[in-house]
Amino acid sequence: MIRLKKQNLIAAIMLAFIAIGSSMNTQAQGSKKGSLDDLSFLTGQWRGEFNGGPIDGGWTNPMGDNIVGYLRMMKEGKATLYEIFAFEQTENGPVARVKHFKPGMISIEEMEVADTYKFIEAEKNTALFEKNDGSVRILYELRKKNQLVFQKGVPENGSWVFNDLFIFKKLN
């Protein structure tokens, strides 16, 4: 009788390990889709330099199905470009939507159009997105606790070549 109970216990433990392994595998497969939590390293206010002037950016904490953010580019004390971001959670992972505006909030894209980037992958403190037309990839990377870098990738000879686009220092 004791031997039978040990066999049942061993079988139950083995089934538990199989169930846990299956659950972890399902979670790992699901996490490949990505979530807004993969982008939480963007949160805060950031400043860098671009094209001879300051560039400021800010992103909210993930809340619900979105993160919102902005970029402001300036030169000689005047705004040169604004970008408004919305990272939205979809069933296929986060999607980045970006609208560009000239000073006076004059939209560069058509009124109903935004540049859209689909989620490719994320690792700790990095997230990679690709523009829907496949022409550009953007890699968001927290290199240090107070340094955020956006890299722009373009296809070249069958692979992606990335260069730093914006380098920010954390303000808060």
Phi, psi and omega in degrees: 000316179296319180298319178297317179296321178297319179297318178296319179296315179298316179298318180296319179296316180298317178298321178297316179297319178297316180296317179296315179299318178297318179296317180295321179296317178297317178296318180296318179296319179295324183290342177296336177290334179084161177215169178297334177299332177296344182252005185297340178294345178285338188308135175123188180250135186227152176219142176212193175234143178207130174055041175082012180209173180285152173229126179248147176216152177208144180222142178280165170293152172301134176213127182062236183253024184205162166228137175242153181200178181210160166231142174231120178254137182226158174209131180053041176077007181235145177294139175247334181196143171240143171234134175247129183249147165221116170266120183241134178282130174236173178295341178260011180111181181293149173235135177261129176240130186228133173240140180249140181226140170279166173308146186088006182057040177274116184294135176278318176279164175302156185309314185267010186243139172227149171294134183237134181235129179268149178291133176255305180194165177216148169228180181304122177063023172216148175211136183244131178233154178232133177301143185306329179276000177076009185276337187215145169239145176238126177251118175265128185217127172269102184281320176226170181305328183242020180229117178248133183232134170255128175248141177256129178247138176231147179289135180211118179051045175082003175221173181263132177248125183249140174225147178299131178255306178230136174238119184248151171246139183289133178267328179218000000 
